[in-house]
Amino acid sequence: MKLKSAKINEFRTWGLLLTMGGLGLMILGTGGIVVFGQNAGKIVAGIFLVIGTIAMVASLFVYFWAGMMSTNTMSIECPECGKRTKMIGKTDRCMFCHTILTFDPQYAEQSQPITDAPNS
């Protein structure tokens, strides 16, 4: 089962979730005008729009951080699939086949490729 992904993809996933969550909050807040009427609805809409904007700004920082990390990483060739992938830290996963990659000898014996077939 491929549940884990490369570290850089994990950061990008969090950025996408913050973006979608922020947009969703802004849309829900705007719907508060319909539900609560003109006076109270504007207050609810304003609160949700501010929270959504904060989530959007947080996603901007996450994407910026992931981009800066991506420029400073080592690009290596995956021994399993042969594609070029970026590696952050001592251990990471291939962006394509999710094989565990490492430079540390103490983790090298433990790294096994992840397959979709159950262990038998």
ABEGO torsion letter per residue (X at the ends): XBABBBAAAAAAAAAAAAAAAAAAAAAAAAAAAAAAEAAAAAAAAAAAAAAAAAAAAAAAAAAAAAAAAAAABBBBBBAAAGBBBBBBEABBBBAAAGBBBBABAAAAAABBBBBABBBX
